Amino acid sequence: MSVFTLDPAAGNPVTTATVDKLCSELGVTLRDEEKDEYTRLLAVFHDATEQLMSMEDYVPQVDEQRFPRTNVHFPSKTENTHGAWAWRCDIKDTNPESTGLLYGKTFCLKDMISVKDVPMLMGTNFVQGYTPDMDATVVTRILEAGGHITGKAVCENMCHSATSHSSGTGLVENPFCRGYSSGGSSSGSGVLVALGEVWGSIGADQGGSIRVPAANCGIVGLKPTFGLIPYTGCGSNEPTNDHIGPMTRTVAENALFLEAVAGSDNIDDRSFAAPAPGHLPKYSEAVNGLPQQLPLKGMKIGIITETLKIPAMDPRVLQTFRTAASRFEALGAEVSEVSIPIHSKGAAIWTGISKAGGFLTKTSSFGRRGYQMVSLNEKTHPLEQKNWDNAYSATKNIYLNGLYASQKFPTLLAKTTNLSRKLRDSYDKALSQYDVLITPTLPYVATSHASPDATPIQQIAKQIGLTSNTAPFNQSGHPVLAIPIGMLEVLEGPGVEQKVKLPVSMQVIGKWFDEMSVYRVGGAWEPGVSCLKAPDAEAHAINNSYTRALEDHVAQLESKINSLQAQIHAPMTPNQVVESAGTSMSHNVADIVGMLSTGHAEAPSYIGSSSGLALASNLGDMVKATVWNKALWIAASGADDQERPMEGGRVLGESPTRRITISELRNNAADVPPDQMGKRMIEAFLVHIHPRYPFLVPSNIWHFHEQRHVLSSGDAPSQEDHLKLFVLYMVYAIGALNLRLTQQSYNETPPEKFYIAALQHVSGAREASSIHNIEAMLLLVLYHMRSESNYGLWHMAGLAMRTCIDLGLHREASTRHLPPTTQQLRRRLFWSLYFVEGVLSSTLGRPISLSDTDIDQPLPLSIGDDEPTGPSARVEIRPVPGREAHPYTKMSQAILLFQLRRLESRIQRCIYRVDRETSTLLPELYPLYTELETWRANVPTGMKENMLNPADLYFQQCVTSAGQICQIHQRLHRSSQYGHSSVAVHTIFVAGVTLLYCLWLHKQTVWSFSVSNSVRACSCVISIMAERAPWVRRYRDVYEGLVEATMDALESSEDATASAFGRMSADFSLEGLDILDDAAYNMAKQIIGWAE
């Protein structure tokens, strides 16, 4: 025992009570005279451990300059037809060697293999919000060999299912017939390879998880010799049966793939016995060098008798296997059966180790040299109830079995470890007589999916006996190749009537590190099987061929554009780049369009006065003129706070506007404000508006303020001066509006006068460069969002976004070569506009202009306002995806809102749909929920105290979140920073109605004092808003009526009286409304009855 000191540090928490508790848990006691000394020894151990835990972790480094991560996103439904993609990305060598073994080939990775900055789902919500901070060794080797990683493939839930129904992202469909399993747990890998969406995949195999999907999907999968491919950076189930290996469509491809990724990495102790990468056999030669005649002459092949007698064996599978085995004789080999009795106990030996050892793996990090995934371990150590509630049935079973074994059979792991050595020796004895052994891979063809509401036993019943012939070789460690050998009709499930056929597979087992013989046998037999091509594979092949041709075409185009940018960029200032792009590049437009339309006779390759380009440009000018004219409208009643008259059941003045007259522009504009008054308005803007929309440079605003008299004094201000004054007066107007809305004793110049003053200089904004044009439009939108007139909001925001799209600001390429300062400001501008347009679209119930799938512009860096414009801009920062708000700065709030808005956009695109039944959209919820939880987990520490924790269940979370909105607004109302803009009214009203709707759906289970307080908070806030702004009174009256009706329903039966609605004046007719939700319809119908 090593002890380096006997003096505990001051404040050490260890006491004799600590030692007594530990002894109690061990079921032992210490003598009284020993306690103090053991307490002291434990205390110094505690001190030493704290020092160790404070040290920086030692994580393998990633060369992100050579292998940058781009286009990281959750796959859309259109690019994920079989549910096989877990995550999409683009990672490849920036300067690859064309001689690399994997050059030009595409790959996916099972989603339990670490890829830095790409989230890892592991098919589960047992662990949430995990993004690796390193690349697995196998990832680096693929990239170094010239491979192109295009995403992560779905992994079954924690690698704990041999069928493809368990992943939190939904079913993974068999490539031959939907409704059937694609095998597990490397389900996504099998499907994507079978469909030809990737050339190859790395799967993981702890009990057959490469070979089962290979068999179900009709492809080739290798579980290599234990440790031949390093396991560094891969999620472990049980370290003595962990394997990763290649999955491809042919044996030759599989051998080439192994050649590129095999060999010890001197990190993973599983791989210490494996040869170094430079000393590996040329596996591909085992297949490519086969003689044409009798390629297996002289080889002896043994059929393991016990593998043919497992209880679950389908006789048709057995016959298909025997037919396939007989073909080896025609290839020159000797074939005979060999009995290995312990094979029949192999699955039980594997079960004992996987349950007892798997439990230890999940509850501790003991037992391995190499790299430990500490940040992943922290997600489950210690186990919490929320993890347990989200666990898959097989995961819970491992915990229960493992804990039970540790208590009732404490030597189980030791005994089965010894028996697994006996299992290995028995196979080795047979392999001393035979070159390879063969078995059926699976006892039956793929089964149909378990139903969504299946019980744990019903889920497991779909895979009883499935891995009887695969799991034993995980404990013995021998190399095993699964190859397809035929097709059989299904006997159950949706494909019976159509007589659907699914693949059958055979295993080839070799000696340790003798993959050469395994490949030789598999490669010789392979030409004997008719092509097993999934029905969709041909279409995918065509699409992939077209995609590759298009990528080549785009590469040529990008090369040409980059050369043009290089010519244009060098002599210009940052502000001149965008302004001159339209003129300096105009003579090259025909060339570029010609390239794009090459080979398409229907697309003209010329540019002229009658071409689409000219027409689009003219239409664009017309649209801009129309929309800018909308900015010259103001609220019809100005700042009058008196009650507005009713007409036809509608409140007049709720949003009516009128055009500003020339006399108003001349006579009602504000004068230049005094210094202190101007500073107060600018500070209000910078404190309350700028943190959410940081597209202006604060130092510029202060500079304009200092020059306000000089800018306004000239008889004929320049266009640049007009622009500066427009920006300054809009900042004054928005700041003053904010001060008035928040009741901060603002009794000075009305905001409308500053707005009118700004419009006097609108020509400077309209005629400025496109970038300044967008900034000006965004200022107008921000003003009208907070005013009582929202005329033109939607049109102005849409025009600003279309202008962004015209400039390509939604694309990373548009800012890639800009100076650091300009780059960050452009990104701030685009994301501010994206956020504000999203807020408007959700508020007004209209679609957004730009889908989140069309955006690859990175988020701005989390750096302070003083940094983007200074020489110390920290643009070398490469933030981790999802953690762009770190470190915590004044930009963090905006970045978090940008991330949340993008997630809301995905929710609108995936969930709020009219073309799909609600029940079919349930699989979409998990990845979105996971992303939301990841977003919440990545909120910087300095902001987390303001975050409220929602409940786990979706419905309860809806109730909780709506209540939180009401409580937060009430809390804000108590401060001096609360306003009553249309967005605020919409937010609190919708939150309140959501609470009432949830109460209506589940009266008995939802009602609580917390919900009651939230309903009252909403009522209070809307009532106070209505006192400040008469146009809110309609919302107040409607909400109060809904509250009383809901309370009546809670307290009595459905025949409650209509007295609760006596004060309501709103029209509740359902005529013309399309209400799809039955509960919503019933609620509305009953309310109408009471109201009438």
Sequence and secondary structure as in RCSB ss.txt:
>XXXX:A:sequence
MSVFTLDPAAGNPVTTATVDKLCSELGVTLRDEEKDEYTRLLAVFHDATEQLMSMEDYVPQVDEQRFPRTNVHFP
SKTENTHGAWAWRCDIKDTNPESTGLLYGKTFCLKDMISVKDVPMLMGTNFVQGYTPDMDATVVTRILEAGGHIT
GKAVCENMCHSATSHSSGTGLVENPFCRGYSSGGSSSGSGVLVALGEVWGSIGADQGGSIRVPAANCGIVGLKPT
FGLIPYTGCGSNEPTNDHIGPMTRTVAENALFLEAVAGSDNIDDRSFAAPAPGHLPKYSEAVNGLPQQLPLKGMK
IGIITETLKIPAMDPRVLQTFRTAASRFEALGAEVSEVSIPIHSKGAAIWTGISKAGGFLTKTSSFGRRGYQMVS
LNEKTHPLEQKNWDNAYSATKNIYLNGLYASQKFPTLLAKTTNLSRKLRDSYDKALSQYDVLITPTLPYVATSHA
SPDATPIQQIAKQIGLTSNTAPFNQSGHPVLAIPIGMLEVLEGPGVEQKVKLPVSMQVIGKWFDEMSVYRVGGAW
EPGVSCLKAPDAEAHAINNSYTRALEDHVAQLESKINSLQAQIHAPMTPNQVVESAGTSMSHNVADIVGMLSTGH
AEAPSYIGSSSGLALASNLGDMVKATVWNKALWIAASGADDQERPMEGGRVLGESPTRRITISELRNNAADVPPD
QMGKRMIEAFLVHIHPRYPFLVPSNIWHFHEQRHVLSSGDAPSQEDHLKLFVLYMVYAIGALNLRLTQQSYNETP
PEKFYIAALQHVSGAREASSIHNIEAMLLLVLYHMRSESNYGLWHMAGLAMRTCIDLGLHREASTRHLPPTTQQL
RRRLFWSLYFVEGVLSSTLGRPISLSDTDIDQPLPLSIGDDEPTGPSARVEIRPVPGREAHPYTKMSQAILLFQL
RRLESRIQRCIYRVDRETSTLLPELYPLYTELETWRANVPTGMKENMLNPADLYFQQCVTSAGQICQIHQRLHRS
SQYGHSSVAVHTIFVAGVTLLYCLWLHKQTVWSFSVSNSVRACSCVISIMAERAPWVRRYRDVYEGLVEATMDAL
ESSEDATASAFGRMSADFSLEGLDILDDAAYNMAKQIIGWAE
>XXXX:A:secstr
     S   TT    HHHHHHHHHHHT    HHHHHHHHHHHHHHHHHHHHHHTS        TTTS EEEEE  
 STT TTS EEEEEEE  SS  TTSTTTT EEEEETTB  TTS   TT SSS S   SS  HHHHHHHHTT EEE
EEE   GGG  SSTT  TT   B SSSTTBB  SSSHHHHHHHHTTSSSEEEEE SSSTTHHHHHHHT EEEE S
TTSS  TTB  S TTT  EEEEESSHHHHHHHHHHH S  SS GGGTTS  GGG   HHHHHHT  SS TTTT E
EEEEGGGG  TT  HHHHHHHHHHHHHHHHTT EEEEE  TTHHHHHHHHHHHHHHHHHHHHH   S  S   HH
HHTTTSS  HHHHHT  HHHHHHHHHHHHHHHH TTHHHHHHHHHHHHHHHHHHHHTT SEEEEES SS   B  
 TT  HHHHHHTTTTTTTTTHHHHHH   EEEEEEEEEE SSSTTTTTT EEEEEEEEE STT HHHHHHHHHHH
GGGS     TTHHHHHHHHHHHHHHHHHHHHHHHHHHHHHHHHHTTS HHHHHHHHHHHTGGGHHHHHHHHTTT 
TTS     TTSHHHHHHHHHHHHHHHHHHHTTEEETTTT  S   EETTEETTSS EEE  HHHHHHSS     H
HHHHHHHHHHHHHTTTTS  S HHHHHHHHHTHHHHHH SS  HHHHHHHHHHHHHHHHHHHHHHHTTSS  SS 
HHHHHHHHHTTHHHHHTS HHHHHHHHHHHHHHHHHSS  TTHHHHHHHHHHHHHHHTTTSGGGTTTS HHHHHH
HHHHHHHHHHHHHHHHHHHT   SS GGG          TTSTTSTT  TT    TT TT S STTHHHHHHHHH
HHHHHHHHHHTS SSS GGGGHHHHHHHHHHHHHHHHTS GGGGGG     SSHHHHHHHHHHHHHHHHHHHHHT
T     HHHHHHHHHHHHHHHHHHHHSHHHH  HHHHHHHHHHHHHHHHHHHH GGGHHHHHHHHHHHHHHHHHH
HS TT  GGGGTT  S    TT     HHHHHHHHHHHHHH 
